[in-house]
Amino acid sequence: METNLSSYLSANRDRFEREMVDLLRIPSISTESQYAESVAECADKIAADLRAVGIDEVEVVATAGNPIVVAQRIVDPAAPTLLIYGHYDVQPVDPVELWDSPPFEPTERNGRLYARGAIDDKGQVHMHIKALEARLATDAGLPVNVKLVIEGEEEVGSPNLALFLAANAERLACDAVVVSDTGMLGKGVPTIATGLRGLAYMEVHVQGPAGDLHSGTFGGGVVNPANALASIIAGLKDQDNRVTIPGFYDRVRDISDADRKNMKQLPYSDEAFMAETGAPELDGEKGYTTLERIGFRPTLDVNGMLSGFTGEGAKTVLPARAMAKISMRLVPDQDPGEIEQLFTDHVMRLAPTGVTVEVRPHHGGWPWAADPSHPVFDAASAALNTAFGREPVYMREGGSIPIIPLFEQTFEAPVLLLGFGLPGSNLHAPNEWIDLETYHLGIETIARFYDAVAERMG
């Protein structure tokens, strides 16, 4: 069986890549309404690909927003059941002028395939589809039951997923949930993520005069909204990069000795991390290492600002309004709803007179930490070791997948984060890429994972 599976994977490498390119060409941007038809097209494409590889029950389910692809192959009701989650929607491409090749014309350069969605998350969804193909097209078969939920609204906070899962909890019942929407510590370093930060995403709007004013005639006579916003933002953190919001750290867990010991054993260096970022130096909350800051500590960051004249040349304008988008990454046991309110209250305290300030919350999500003692983690470790030739490392991710706690609560099953993104792969940024060697190792890992699950959870 192993030779047959290995031979199939090797013989079909080029075709797998071509078919991934076809998927990546679809501009399934969920945040912009003009791409609604493309989003629906992508859902249909995922469904067609699943049918083509031999998944016999596939449905594209309409929601109040974008459709969800639901599929399953039940081989034995007594066998373990895995629920695979992913998303086919992608982030916007702006600023498009910073792309070295068109974002929806996938281009290979130096062993990487560049395209929007290449790693987040269409490329990783495609790994699962091809792993299923390899099992079903050879005498390997499937030793476990497989269900899939591939949604189209992850990049806008999954507003319809909770209702869908609740309505289909019995249909989607499983023994473990598998999510490939995370990354690895480095190339050739297989990684199992054991935690994710939560999210509270806010907008701060500052309104001053009724319209833009001449900065010479009116400057110094009225409050400048851009200056007011800058003052508010400056007041959100202190000189040690600690968030100044009262109560912000009240629920934050201390970092355990075991977690600190594990981090010291990881193949990580600040120098490599800095080289990946291109930043002149590293910085963050005083008193913590970089890995502690990005995995175990909450943050507050400005994601974007808008005010006044930003075009080429000069225009002496006193802007009427200013806006900033601010996100806070949260850690166990912070409550995103509570943090939203604490943030709002603090911004209003910082707001100067002479302007009107409004705080608007966007989507948020709960932080999450895994219990890696469950046998599904051992199964993943065995599969990764076989494919990559080394034991995986365990570490927390700094990013957020707000629906992970939802899956645990709905199905009372553990969630395994089995991701294959590499550092610097530019997800959410121009020139997003997937490493093709890792892509194929990911397919092999997932294909072998099914046997490991059957052995350990059967």
N, C-alpha and C positions, 0 to 999 in steps of 0.2 A: 504493500500500500504506500509506504513512504516514497519509494522510488517513483511510483506512478504520479503521486502528488507533486513531488519535486520536479519531475520532468515536465509536467503540465505547466507549472509556474514558470519554469525556465523557457519553455517553448513559446509562451504567449506574452512575454514581457513587452515587446513592441506594440502588440495589439492592445494590451491593457492601457498603455500610455496614449495611444491614438484615441481610444474611447474616453479616457479622462479628458482629453482635449475637447472632444465634442461636448461634454458636459460643461466644461469651463467657459465655452463660448457663449453660453446663455447668460445675459445680463440680469440675473435674478436679484436685483437690489430691492429689498423690502422697505427701505426707509423713504423711497420716492415713488409716489403714486403713478407716475408715468411709466413705470416698469411693471405694472400689474400683470399685463399679458405675458411678459417674459417670465415672471415668477410662476404663473400658472403653467407655462410651457415647461419650465424646469421640473415642476412636480410631476407632470406627465412623463417627462424623460426618465426621471428616477423610477417611476412605476414601470415603464416599459423595460428598463434595464433589469429590474428585478424579475419581471416575468421571463425575460430572455435567458436568464441564468438558471431558471428552474424553480423559482418560488411560486407555488401554485395558488396562493391566495393573496391577491394584491388589490388594494382599493385606494383611490384618491378621494379623501373625505373633505367636503366643503365645510368651512367654518365662517364665522362672521368676518374673518380676515382672509388670510392666505390658506390654501388647502394643506392638509396633512396627508402624507403617504403612509398607509398602514399595510403591513404584509406579515405573513407567517408561513412557516412550514413545520408542521407537527409530525414527527416521526414515531413518537411513542409517548402517550400521555404520562407514563411512569418515569420518563427520562427527565433530567433537569431542563429547565426552560430559561433561555436568555432573552432579554429584551434589549435590543440595540437602538440607541437614540442618536440622532444626528440632525443637522439642518442644512437645507439647500439654499437658503437665502444668504446674501452677501452684503457687505458694507458698501457705501458709495465709493466712487473712485477719486473724488476731488482730493488734492489738486491734480487734475489729469495731466497737466504739463510736466509734472515731475516723474511721470512714468517713462521708462526707457523704451518700452514697447506698448502698444495699445492694451489696456487692461483686459479686454475680452477677445484678444487674439493671442492665445497662449503661445509663448515663445521659449524655446529651450536655449539656455546659455550655460556652459560649463557644468553640466550635470544637474541644472536646476530648471524647472518649468515655471515661468513667470506668468501670472494671471490673477485677477481678483477671484477669490474663493479657492485658490490652489491648495491652501492649507487650512483655511477657515471658511467652511468646513467641507466643501464639496470633494476635495481631494481625499480627505479621510473617510467620508461616506463611501467614496468609490472603492477604497481599499476593502471595506466590508463586502461590497457587492462582488468584487473580484475574488475574494476569499471564499464566498459562498459558491461562486461559479466553479472554482477549482475543486471544492469538495464534491459538488454535485455532478461534475463532468468526469470524475474519475471514480475508481472503486473505493475511494476514501469514504464517500457518503457523509451523512450527518449523524453523529451519535447523540445529539441533543436536539431539543426543539428550539427554534429560532423565531422570534417576533421582532418586527422593526417598526419604529415610529420616526419618520423623517419629516420635520416641520419646516415651515417657510416664514417664521416670524421671530426666530431667536435674536436677530440683530435689532429688533424693536421691543425686546422684553417679553416675548412669548405671551401676548395678552390672551390668547384663546386656548393655550395648551392645558391649563389647569382644569377648565371646564371639560375639555375633551378627555383627559385622563380620568377624571371623576366619573364621567358618563360611560367610560369603557374599561373601568377597573377590572371587571371580571374577564372580559375578552383579552386583556393584556396582562393578566396575572403571570408572574414569573418568579424565578428563584434568585435572579441577579440581573442588574441593569448594567449595560456596557456602553460607555460614552467615549468616542474618539474625537475630542475637540480640545485637546490639551497638547503639551509639548514634552520634549526630552531635554535633559540638562545639556547635552552636547551631541554631536554626531557620533554614532557608534556607542552611545551611552543610553541603553534602554532605561526608561523611567516610568515609574508608577506614581501618579500624583495622589497624595493622601489628604489634601485639603485645598480649599479655594476660598478666596476672600469674597465677601458680599459687596453690595454696591448701594450707594444712595447718590442719585444724580440730580443736580439742581440747576436752575437758572436764576440769576439775579438781574433784575431790570431796574435801571435808574432813569427817571424822567425829570428833566429840568425845565427849561423854557418851552414855550409852545412849538417853537421851530428853531432850526439852526440860526445862530447869530454871528455877526462879524466880531472876531476876537479882539479887534482893536477898539471898536465902538463900545462893546459891552463887556469885554474881558476885565475882570476885577470888580464888576458890579453885580454879577449873579454867580451862583454856584455852578461850576462846570461838572456835568454828570460823569464825564470820564475821570476827572480828578476824584470825585466822590467815590466812584466804583473802585479806583485804585486804592483809596484809603481803606475801604471796606475789606478788600482782598488782603491788603497788608496786615490788617488786624486779625486775620484768621489763623496765623501761625506766629510763634515767637522766634527768638534768635537761635533756639536749639531745634528748630523745625518740629516743634510739638504743636499740635492743634490746640487753639485757645478756647474752643467751645466748652463751656462748663458742662460737666457730666459726660464728655465725649469718651473718656477712657474708663468710665466706671465699671463696665461689664467686660473689659478686655482681659483675657486669661493671661497669666504669667507663662513664659516659655519654660517648658520642663527641662530638667537635666538630660533626660533621654533624647529630647528633640535637639538640644544643643550638641550632644555627643554625635548624633547622626549627621548633623550639618557639617561637623568638623571632618567627617569621613568622606564627604562628597568630593568628587573630582572638580572642584570649583576654585577659581581665583578671581580676585577683584580686578586684576590686570586684564584678564580675558573678557570679563564682563564690561569693563570700560571700553575696551577695543570694539566690542560688539555694538555699543551704543554710539560711539563716535564723540562722546562727551569729553571735555577737557579734564574733568575730575568727577569723582563720585561724591554724593552728598545724601543726607537724609537725617532722620531723627537721631539726635545725639544719644550715645550710649548703647547703640545696637550695631551689629554687623549688617552687611548688605543682605545676606540671605535671611537674617531675622527681620529686616525691614520689609522685604518684599513677600515674605511668607507668613509672618506671625504678627506684624504690627499694622494698624490702620493708617490710612493716609488721607490727605486732602490735596487735590491738584486742580488748577485751572486748565480746562480742556480747550477753551476758546474765548476770545473777546471780540466785541464789535462796537465801534463808536466812531463818529466823525468821518473825516476824509482820509481814505487809505489808498487813493489812487496815485499814479505817478506825478511827481512834481509837488507843488505846494498850494495849499488853499487855507487861508487864515480863518478857520471856522471854529466857533464855540459850539460843540454838538448839543443837540436837544436831548439826546438819550444815549445810554450806554448799556451794554449787556455782557454778562459773562456766564459761561457754562462751567460748572464746578462739580467734580465727582469725588466721592469719598469711598475708598475701599475699606471694607469692614472685616473684622475677624470675630471668631466665636468669643463671646456670646452677644455681640452687638445686634440690636434690633434696628433694621433699616427705617422703619416707621418712626421710632423714637429719635433716631439720629436726624431724620428730616426735620422734625419739630425743633430739636435742639439747635440745629443749624439756622433755621428760620428765625428763632428767637434771638440768636446771637447776632445775625446780620442786622436785624432791626435795631438792636442796641448800638451797633457800630455805625448805623446810618446817620449822616450829618443832616442838619436842618437845611432847608432851601431846596431839597429835591424830594421826589416821591420814590420810594423803594418798594419793589414787589419781588417776592421769592416764589418761584414756581417749581414744584417737584416733578421730576420725570420718573422713569421706571427705576426700581430698586430690586435688591435681591438679598437673601440671607446668606451668611457665610456657612461653610460646611467643612467638617473634618470626618475622615473615614476611620473605621476600625479594621486595620489591615490583617487581623487574625482570621478573618473569614476565609474558607478554602478557595473562593474565587480569586483571591489575591495570590495564593500559592499557585493556582493554575496559570494565571497570567505570568507569574515569574518564571515558571517552567517553559512556557511557550516563548517568551522573550529570550531566555537563555539559549534555547535551541536555535532560534532564528539569528540572533546577534552574536552568539558565542560568548556571552558573559552575563553574569547575574545583573538584574536591574537594580537601580538605586530607587529609594523611596524619598520623596520630598513634597513639600507643599508648593502649590502654584500661587502666584500673585494675582492672577486674573479672576474673573467671576463667570460662573455659569448659573444664573439664578434659579434654574429649574431643577438642579440636582437635589436639593432637599425635598422638593415636591415629589420626585420619583420615589425617594425613600419612604416618605410618609404615605403615599398612595398605595404602594405595593408591599410595604413592610419588607423590603429586600435591600441588600447592600448595593451600592453603586461603585463600579470599577471604572476609573479614568485611565484609559489605555490610549494615550496620545502619541503622535509621531511628528509633531512640529519641531523644528530646530530653532535655536536662538537666532534672532536677527531675520526671521522669515517675513517680516513686514506685514503681518496680519493687521488689518485696519489702516494700512499705510500704502503709499505708492510702491510699486515693484514687489508685491507679495509673491512669494515663491514656495515651491515644494521641492525638496531634495529627492531626485528620482531613485537613487539607491535606497534611501530610507523608505520611500514609497513601496518598493518591492519587498523589502524586509518587513514592512508593516503588513502587507498582504500575507506573507508567509507566517508571521506571528499569529494573525487572526485565524488563519486556516488551521494551525496546530493547536490553537487555544481550545478549540472544540473538543479534541481528544483529552486534553488536560482537565477540562471541566467534567467530562464524562467519568474520568478516573477518580476525581476527587469529590465530586458532588453527586455521583450516581447512586 
